[in-house]
Amino acid sequence: MFSLQFLKTHEIMPDDDNSPISAQFAKSLFADWRRAPAIVLAVSGGPDSVALMWLAARWRRALSRGPRLLAVTVDHGLRTEAAREARDVKRLARTLDLPHRTMRWTGAKPKSGVPAAARAERYRLLAKAARESGATHILTAHTRDDQAETLLMRLFRGSGIAGLAAMSRETEREGVRLARPFLNVSKSQLVATLEKANVGFADDPTNRDVNFTRPRIRAVMPLLAAEGGDARNLARLASRLSRANAAIEILADGAERYLALRDRQAASSAGLAAAARNFDARAFAAMPEEIRLRLLLRAINRFGHEGPAELGKVEALLSALDRAVSDAGDKRRPRLKQTLAGALVNLIGDRISIAPAPARRRRAD
């Protein structure tokens, strides 16, 4: 279900994009997490994350009471320089009176999809460190530039509104809260902050390796900026799409409650985990397409057992479902029976049912 917490907007006005971050601005960036018991700072050693650690340490020192801070560096074992960079972060953390921990990605590495696999492992290890240290939040140093690149990557993949909203300021991942205080801050401002403080940082060459998608997009950003598509405008677009997505989620919540009230079985088991999600087909068909897509996606992801459903496949399923609902055939027989992402979708009579699909049979050798 959609959380009202996502309705909170954060249009913090930054200092000049090329000027160091002031103490007052830094205070506003971290204010939301002042009452957290402990916070993990994700610090790779690059300029963005080093600025996160330096600014967070300065912010914490100015508080009479505040969260414990723990800097964590993840060494993926993909570059020989990574171990040295982790040691450099540890030395800097010591000068800031911050405890530091290095987490390592051990075991075999995939031959393809390395960035995605490394990202998933990084968050798993950061969450592990957070749980072990009693931290409720992990702060990352994603900037406005990263937000713009994420929007473009998802745009090129044909993402829906939720995907184009890009990164949220705060989400839940691996059982802890993942927070991004710098989403409205430029990378150049973080670099200026470190230069003024005479704080060094690492240069990761993979950030310029055009064998990966994000560096390729980064390389064309100056051309887009010349046409008005700079990081500030793209991040503003992501913020507006996030606002629209939040509104649609609330409407989907209301539609889901309405359909549940119409369904006698759902009403009789209100507050209990149901074995299936049931919809009145006619009431469902009367709803806007975007709402129906989201309700179908929610139910499939809830009852499926093969991971999140792809939006394109849910769209195709909805089209088939709409055709089946309008078909005036024998309503006593299933008019649609289809599996997607481990969920079984049935249309029998005037009822749509989504339940876990039977386990696939293994083929004989």
N, C-alpha and C positions, 0 to 999 in steps of 0.2 A: 504494500500500500504506500501511497505517496505520503511523505512526511512534510508537515507544515514548516519544518525547519528550513527547507529549501526555498521558502518564499522570501527569506531575508536577503536583501540586496546589499552589495558592498561596492558602491561607487566612490571609493576613496580617491580623492584628487591627489595625484602624485606631485612630488617636486618636479622641477624641470628635468626632462629626460636625460640630459647629459650632466646633471649636477649630482654631487653626493647626497645620499639620503640623510635628512636631518634627524636628530633625536626625537623630535615631536612626531615626524612622519612615521618613524620606526615604531613608536609607541602605539600609533593607530593601527599599524599593520598587524601587531601581535596581540592587540587588546582582547580579542575574542577568547584567547586561551590562557588568560591570566589565572583563572581558578582551576585549571587542570592540575592534578596532583603531580604528574611528571610528563615530559614530552621528549620524544626521540627526534633528533635533528638528522635528516639524511644528508650526509656530507661526502661527496665523491672526491672533492679536491679541486674541481673546476671553479671558475669565478662565481657562478650563481650560488652554489651550495656553500662555498667558503664565506660569501657575503651573508648568507643565511645564518651561519654559525656565529660570525662576528657580531652581526646586528642583534641576534637573539641573546647572546651573552651580555651585550651592553644593555639591552632592554631589561634583562633579568636582574642585573646589578642595581638598576635604578628602583627596583621594587623592594619594599620592606618585607613583603611576603609574596611568594609566587611559586610556580612549578619547578621541580627539579629538571634539569636539562641533561640529556645524554646524547653525545654526538656518535653516530654510527656510520661507518664506511663499509660498503659492500665491495669486496674484491672478487670480480667474476672469473679471474684467472684467464682472461682472454688477451691481456696485454702484459708484456714483461714489466712495463713501467708501473702497473697498478699497485704492486706491493710497496714500492717506494712512495707513491702518492698517498697511500694509506698511512704510512709512517709520518709523512709530512703533515697530514691532517692531525694525527695524534699529537705531534709536537706543538702545533698551533693551538689545539684544544687545551693543552697543558698550560700554555701562557694565558689562556682565558679562564683558567680554573674550572674547566669542564671535563668530566669523565669522558673517555672515548673507548669505543669498542670496534674491532674489525670483524666482520662476518664474511666467510668465504664460501663461494659456490664450488662445491667439490663434485666429483663424479664426471661422467662423460658429458660432453657438450653436443648439441644437435649440429648436423651438417648444413641445415637450412633453417630459416626463420630464427636466426640467432638473436636479433634485437628484441623480438617479442618474448622469446624464452628467457633472455637475460632480464628483461623488465619484470616478468612474472616472478622469477627467482629473487630479484632484488626486493620486491614487496613482501615476498614470503619471509625472507630473512629479516627485513626491517620489522615486520609484525612480530616475529619470534623474539627479537630483542626488546620490543615494546612490552610484550606480555611478561617476559622474564624480569623486566625492570619496574613493572607496575605502571608503565606509561599508558595513558588513554589516547594519546594522539601522536601521529608521525607528521612532522612538517617537512615538506619538500620545497625545492627552490624553483619550481616552474614559473617562468616569467610570461609577460605579455607576448613576447616573441614566440615562446613555445605554444601559447594559446592560439596565436594566428596560424602557426604551422600545423597544429592539430586540426583546426577548422578546415584548412585546405586539404589535408590528407583525407579527411572524412568526406569532404565535398567531392573529391575525385573518385571516391569509392561509392558514391551515390547514397550516402547515409540519409536517414530521416531526420526529423526535427530534433529528436533526442540526441542523436549522434552529432549533429551540427552545433548543438549547444556546447560542444567540446568539453573542457575540463571544468568541474565544479570547484568552488572554493573549499568545500568540505564534503567528503563522502565517507562511506564505511567500506573497509577492505580488510579481509583476513581477521575480522573480529575487533579491529581498532579503527579509530577515526583518522582518515588521511586528509591533511589540510595543506592548502597552498596559499600562503600569505602574499605572494609576489605576482599574482595573476594580472594585476594592473600596474606592474612596475616593469620598466624596460631593462633589458640586459645591460645596455650602456650605462644606465644609472648605477647598477650594482658594481660594474667595473670601476666607475668613477669613485664610488665609495671606498673600494679597496685601495685604489691608487692613492687617495688622500690619506688613508690610514697606513700606507706603506705595508700592505699585507699582500704577500705573494700567493699565487694560485697555479694550478696545473693546466696544461693545454693538451686536451685529448684529441689526437689527430682523426679519430673516427668521426668526430663532429663535422669533418670536411670530406669524408669519404663518400663520393657520389655512387658507390655501389649500394648505398642504403637510401631509402626513400626520403627520410627527413633532411639529410644534407642536400639532396637534389632540389627539394622544395626551397630550402634555405638559400640556395644559389640563385634562384630566380626571384627572390623577394624584392631586390632592388628594382627590377623591371615592373613588378606589380605595384610597388610603392609609387613609381613615376606616374601610374595611371590612377592613383588614389587608393590603391589596395595595400596601404601600409599596415604595420602590425597594430597600430592604435585603432584603425577603422575595422580591421578584421576581428580584433578582440571585442570591439563594441558590438559588432554583428553577433558574435557568439553569445554575448551577454543578453542581447535582445531575444535571441532564439531560446536561451535558457529561461527567460521570463515567460515566453510563449509556451514553452514545454511545461513549465510549472503549472500554468493555467489549464492546459489540456489534461494534465494528470489529475487535477482536482475534478474536472468534469468527468474523467474516466472513473474516478472513485465514486462519484455520485451515480453514474450509470451502473456501476457494478452493484452498488447497494440497491438500486431500483430493481434490477433483474433478480437479485437474491430475494427481495420481498415478494416478487411475483412467483417465485418458485417455492412451492410448499415444502419440499424436502429441505431446501436451504434454510427456510424460515424456522423449521422445527428443530434444526441443529445449529442455530445461531450461536456463535462463540466456540463451536467445536470443529475440529479438523474433519472435513468431509472427504469421502473417498473419490469424489468426482465433482466437477463444476458443471452445473446444469443451467441452461438459458432457455427462456421462451423464445423460439425461433423468430416469431413475428415481431415481438418487441425488440429483439436484437437487430433484426433487419431494418427497423425504422430509425436506428441511430446513425449519426454521421459516420462515414467510412473510417476516419482517423480514430474515433472512439472504439469502433468495432475491432479495428486492428489491434489496439492496445489491450482490449479485454481478451482477445484471442491469444495474444502474445503472453499476457500475464498467466492465463490458465495453462498454456502449453509449458511455459517455464516452471510453473508450480508443480505440475503433475508429470512432466517428462523426466527422463533419467539419462539423457544423452547430451546434456549441456544446453546453453542458451540457443533458442531457435533463431535462424537467420531471417531478417526482416523480409527479404525478397520471397522466401519460401512461405512465410505467413501471409504475405499479400496474395500469392498464388492460391493458397488454401482458402483465403477469404472469398476470392472470386468464385472458386468451385462451390463453396458453401452458399454463396448468394444465388448461384444458378440452381442449386439443389433446393433451396428454400422456395424459389419461385416455380419450381417444377410441380405440376399438378398430378403427379403420378400416385401410385399406391402408397398411402402414408403409413401403412402397417409394416412395410418393409424398409430397411435402411436405405435412405436416399443418398447418403454419403457415409463412407467409412474410410478413414485415412489416418496414417500415422505420421507424426512429425516430431523430431527431437525426443523420441521416446514417449510421446503422448499419443493416445488414441482419440480421434475426434469422430463422433457419430452424430448423424442427423436421422432421427427416427420419429415419425409423426411430426409434431410441432415442437420437438425438444432437441436442443443441441447439448451433447454431453462430451466433456473432456476428462479423461481419466488416464492413469498410467497404462502404457501399452504393454502387452505380454512380452516377456524377454524373448529376444531373437533366438531361434534354434541354431545351434552350431552345425555346420556342414560336416558330414562324415568325411574322413580322410580317404 
